[in-house]
Each structure stands twice: as structure tokens, then as C-alpha cells.
Amino acid sequence: MAEELEAKYIAFIEKVAATKQVWGLKSKTGWANADATGNEEVAVIPFWSERGLAKICARDDWKSYLPTEIPLAVFLEDWCMGMAENETLAGIDWDAKMFGTEADALVVTLDLLNRLSAINSAITFTNYSSINEFITQISEEE
């Protein structure tokens, strides 16, 4: 089970870095979220690497939610950094049973930035001049 989750997490990082897009579920009232497994005081916002994976989860309590694209730079700078401040976790490629990794937002950010660097991807940030500057900033804050 843990190996499967790790493989799904790595696949998420690779796919998102390649496509430079992340998907969430959004309704008129906001973004889909849930309580962390085993801790109702910690929130989790789920994200997917593909629209179709997000759409599968738009059922039951989330049936009025639609898959919504989030550009990668916005996801990293705004979402992940804000989630880290609020101690909100990122749900990674959850399945229809809402099963999947619940990861620290800064870990997801660093993993994505390191992958972007490894594949020499060009990405433009608002608050950082380069991937390396972003990585350095996060590393100093930890």
C-alpha cells in the first residue's frame, strides 16, 4: 500500500512538472477540501495531475464541484506557500474513494521545483527570479 502511494506521488510530481498544470475541484462556494486522516483539526486540499482524475472525485459531497486548472507557478507560489502557512496538507491524486497521499505543502513544492530543475523546465514566477532562488528561499525558511 505504501509503495503504491509513493509511486502515485512520484507520478504526480513528474506529470505536473511536465504539463505545468494542477487540477482542483471548485464550486460556487470554494475549493474541495477534507479533514486529514486521523486528525480532524488539519485540513487537506486535494489536487490532481489530470482533469479526468479530478472529475472522478466530483461525486457525493463534491458532486457540484468542477475540475479546475491551476497553473503550476500559481500553485507553487500562492497555493503551496499559503497552505504551508496555514498548516494545510495537499492531497495528491486521490482516487474515487478519497484515498491517496496527504503531503506537507512545502515538501510538494520542493519536490516539484527539484523536478522542474532536473528537466531544465522554463517557468516564470511572480516572486522569484528562478527555480533555484525559490528552492533557496524555502530551504532558508524551514
N, C-alpha and C positions, 0 to 999 in steps of 0.2 A: 504494500500500500504506500509506504513512504517513498519507495523507488518510483512508483507511478506518479506521485505528486511532484517529485523532483524533476522527472522527465517532462511533465506538463509545464512546470515553471520555466525550465530551460528553453523549451519550445516557444513559450510566450515571449521570453526575452529576445530570442532570435527572430521571431516573426515580427514583433513590434519594432525592433531596430531596423529590420529590412523594409517594412512598409511605412514606417514613421507615423503610424496611427494606432490609437487605442479606442476601444468601444466601451461605452457605459450604457445603462438603461435610464432613460429620463422620461418623466411625466410632467404634467402641468404643475404639479406640486413640488417637483425636485428630482433628485437622483436617487436611484435604488440604493438601499443600504440595509444592513442587518447587524445583529449582535454577534460578537466574536464567539466562537465555540468555547463554551465553558466560562465565559465572562460577559455577562450582560451589560457591564459598565463600559466595555470597549466596543466602539463601532467599527464596522468593516464596510468599505465601499467596493463592490465588485467591478472588475474590469476584464475585458476580453480582447483577444488578439484578432478576432474576426467578427464581423457583423452577425453571421449565422450562429455563432456560439452564444452571442448575447441574446439573439432572438429566441433561442430555445428556452432561455430562462425568463422570458416575458410571459409568465403564466401565474396562476393563483394570485397571490398578493400583488404581483407585479404585472398583471395582465394589461393594465392601462399604460404600461411603460413601452417606449420605443427605443431600439438600438440607436445610439447617437455617437457620432465620431468625435474624438478629441485628438487634435493634432499633437504629435509627440512632444514638441517643445513646450506647449501649453500644459500637457500632462506632467512633464518633469518639473517645470518651473513653478506652476501655480498649484496643481493638484497635489503632487507628492510632497512638495515643501510645506504646503498648508496642512496636509494630513499629518506630517511629522510633528508639526507644532501642536496639533490637536490630539496627538497620540491615537490617530485613526489608522487602522490597518487597511491594506489593499488585498482584496480577494482576487485571486489570479485564475482566469479561465475556469470558473466554476461550471459544473455540469448541471443538468436539469434537476438534480436532487440537491442542488446548492452545496455540492461537495467540491472542495478544492483548497489550495493553499491560502493561508492568511498570513501575509508578509508585512514586515515593517516597511513603511513607505520610503525611508532613506536607503534601505537595502535594495529595494526595487530600483530606485533612482540610480544608485551606484552601479548595479548590475547592467542596467540599460546604457548608462554612459560608457562603461568599460566595453560593452559590446559594440556600441557606435564607434568608439575609438579603434577597436580591433578590426573593424571592417572599413575603416577610413571613410566613414559616412560624413557627409556635409550636412550640418544642421545649424540653423540660426536661432539664437536665444535672444531674449529681450534684456536680461540682466547679466549675462555672461558673454565674454568675447569668444570663448572656445569651450570645447568639451573638457579639456584639461583644467581650465580655470574653474569650471563648475565642480569637477571632481575635487580639486584642491579646497574649494570653499566648504564643501560638505565634510571633507576629512578633517578640516580645522574645527568644525562645529561639533563633531562627535566627541 
